Amino acid sequence: MMDTAVEVSRRFSRVHPKKKPCGDADGETRRRSPTVDPVSKVLGDDNLLGEILLRVGFPTTLVCAALVCRCWYQLASDRGFLRRFRELHPPRLLGFYIDSGLVWPESMAVPRFVPMLPQPPELAAVVRRMASHNFSTREVPWIMDSRNDSIFTRHRERRELACGVYRPLCPERGIDDVPPLPSTQDRSRLNFGAILSKEEGNGLSYFYVLTEGTDETEKFTMRVYMLQGSVWCLHTLATYQLHLPLPRAIVVLVDNKIYMAASPAGDIIVLDLTASSLSRIQLPPGVKYHSFNTVLSRADDPSGIYLIHVNGFKLHIWLHTGDNWLLVDTICLHEMCANLRMLDSTLEDEHTSRCYICQAGDNAEFLFLKMCGCVLYLDVKNRTLRKVHAMAQKDLHLTAVYPFMMVWPPTFPALKDGPARNVM
């Protein structure tokens, strides 16, 4: 850090060289002011110091820099500074959990962590530690949500289903128990449930979406519960004249709106948590929803949502803002896959060459695809496709992928006169 400061200071001196002394009316040279150490001049300027800290690259390095002194600590943990830091250095993808989704309980396979390599030296140790940890069937047999260094899990305890929150970056903490998920009173009614998470304050808020209805009517009810302490509290209740979404519905929470795409609806259902109202968004022209070919992705704009759809080897990315769909990107995967030597016309099973979408990152920045028995990673921005995991035979029929990102915001150690700061 000091070497960086010295280098920035030297560059600053070259850009702004000191002026030569000027003579006065009597021809005498004015006295020079005491020499100022260029390093102190830079590090004593909060604006210049902020520009230096913005370029440390990783939240872990930022926390280390904050330990230099109280001044650096206050600057590095400032809310406005952290917003700028995140814009310049978005949370990094450390890897992903792969869940084969086998029928449980006896044959339930535990999730496996697959690191995204290579990683910079600053994060390599963290990724190695996560990859070396093996879950037991008691710990995490089923992942329901993954966000901001936490995974929401479901497992069996004796004959009951239990839930918990696990933080792979701190395995010594074990699993934080979560109360059982709410259920429908009438078990004969069709129902669908999904866990959603949202970054709020110093951590995550969890929501449970439960929809129920019957085959005989087109009326279904959507209940949204929020986890408050050790209790699931009813947050929103809404009823709509529409077929019940299928179990493979795609559900995404953006700000205070829940978006749900499902086959029977033929469009996207939107639940406004603030107004407790349901509405519908028609799919983009020419798009037909299928759970393996279509996904939704959160957008930074709370009024928007991304829709990613693949048809054959043609991938389209749409953004919905206001009342309109905007086609923001079209990617042809055929040439990319050919470069990976994954397209083989002699394949006996034509289904093995189909492309399916497993998961999408926020703002449609990346995608995980499944094809030819492999999990592929598509960097949308840089137009790169690479194979990141070869699935075993038992995983081929169904695979769920859960990206695992670097924690944000960083947790700064406690000062002697105050608590630890985890701010945003």
PyMOL commands that set and color helices and strands:
alter all, ss='L'
color gray80, all
select helices_A, chain A and resi 2-15+38-43+46-53+59-66+70-76+79-88+121-132+171-173+333-339+350-353+362-364+393-395
alter helices_A, ss='H'
color red, helices_A
select strands_A, chain A and resi 93-99+112-115+142-147+150-157+160-166+175-178+190-200+203-213+219-228+231-241+250-254+257-261+267-272+277-282+294-298+304-311+314-321+324-332+356-360+366-371+374-379+384-390+400-405
alter strands_A, ss='S'
color yellow, strands_A
deselect
rebuild
show_as cartoon
